[in-house]
Structures are given as structure tokens and as C-alpha cells.
Amino acid sequence: MAGKLSGLLGYIAFDLGNELLARAYCNEAIRRLSQIGERHRPADQHSSMSA
């Protein structure tokens, strides 16, 4: 849940124009999702950061 919330906050921060905060949230999402064994979610998060 925390990983998904961090990813959502990353999207919101990016939409509001704060790329540094967005990157921090997305990195946190990747870290948390990797910890719980979500194999595909971190890759999804990386691809969304490049948009």
C-alpha cells in the first residue's frame, strides 16, 4: 500500500510541476515495491518517470 501511495504522490507532484519531489516519491515507491517482491511494479514506476 505504501509503495502505491508513494507512486501516486509522485504523479501528483509531477503534475504540479515539482519534478524533484516527484522523483523522490517515485524512488520511494520503487524501493518499497521492491521490498515486498513486486516484480513488475518498479519497472512500471521507472517508465512513468520518463514521461
TORTORTOR-655149 format. One record per residue (C-alpha): residue number from 1; chain; x, y, z. Coordinates in Angstrom, 1 decimal. Each point is the difference from the previous one (the first is absolute). Example, Ala and Ser with C-alpha at 12.3 -4.5 7.8 and 13.67 -1.06 7.14 Angstrom:
<pts>
(pt 1, 'A', (12.3, -4.5, 7.8))
(pt 2, 'A', (1.4, 3.4, -0.7))
</pts>
This chain:
<pts>
(pt 1, 'A', (0.0, 0.0, 0.0))
(pt 2, 'A', (2.8, 2.5, 0.9))
(pt 3, 'A', (1.7, -0.7, -3.3))
(pt 4, 'A', (-3.1, 0.7, -2.0))
(pt 5, 'A', (-0.7, 3.2, 2.0))
(pt 6, 'A', (3.5, 1.2, -0.5))
(pt 7, 'A', (-0.4, -0.6, -3.8))
(pt 8, 'A', (-3.3, 2.0, 0.0))
(pt 9, 'A', (1.6, 2.9, 1.9))
(pt 10, 'A', (2.8, -0.1, -2.6))
(pt 11, 'A', (-2.5, 0.4, -2.8))
(pt 12, 'A', (-1.7, 2.9, 1.9))
(pt 13, 'A', (3.3, 1.8, 0.7))
(pt 14, 'A', (1.0, -0.4, -3.6))
(pt 15, 'A', (-3.4, 1.4, -1.2))
(pt 16, 'A', (0.5, 3.0, 2.3))
(pt 17, 'A', (3.4, 0.7, -1.5))
(pt 18, 'A', (2.2, -1.2, 2.8))
(pt 19, 'A', (2.3, -2.4, -1.8))
(pt 20, 'A', (2.4, -0.4, 2.9))
(pt 21, 'A', (-2.7, -1.0, 2.5))
(pt 22, 'A', (-1.6, -2.3, -2.7))
(pt 23, 'A', (3.3, -1.8, -0.4))
(pt 24, 'A', (0.4, -0.4, 3.7))
(pt 25, 'A', (-3.5, -1.5, 0.3))
(pt 26, 'A', (0.5, -2.3, -3.0))
(pt 27, 'A', (3.4, -1.2, 1.4))
(pt 28, 'A', (-1.7, -0.7, 3.3))
(pt 29, 'A', (-2.8, -2.0, -1.9))
(pt 30, 'A', (2.6, -2.0, -1.8))
(pt 31, 'A', (1.9, -0.8, 3.2))
(pt 32, 'A', (-3.2, -1.0, 1.9))
(pt 33, 'A', (-1.4, -2.1, -2.9))
(pt 34, 'A', (3.4, -1.8, -0.3))
(pt 35, 'A', (-0.1, -0.8, 3.7))
(pt 36, 'A', (-3.3, -1.9, -0.3))
(pt 37, 'A', (1.0, -1.9, -3.1))
(pt 38, 'A', (-2.1, 1.9, -2.6))
(pt 39, 'A', (2.0, -0.9, -3.1))
(pt 40, 'A', (-1.9, 2.0, -2.6))
(pt 41, 'A', (-1.0, 3.1, 2.0))
(pt 42, 'A', (3.5, 1.5, 0.3))
(pt 43, 'A', (0.4, -0.3, -3.8))
(pt 44, 'A', (-3.3, 1.8, -0.5))
(pt 45, 'A', (1.1, 2.7, 2.4))
(pt 46, 'A', (3.3, 0.5, -1.9))
(pt 47, 'A', (-1.9, 0.3, -3.3))
(pt 48, 'A', (-2.4, 2.6, 1.4))
(pt 49, 'A', (2.9, 2.1, 1.2))
(pt 50, 'A', (1.2, 0.4, -3.5))
(pt 51, 'A', (-3.3, 1.4, -1.3))
</pts>
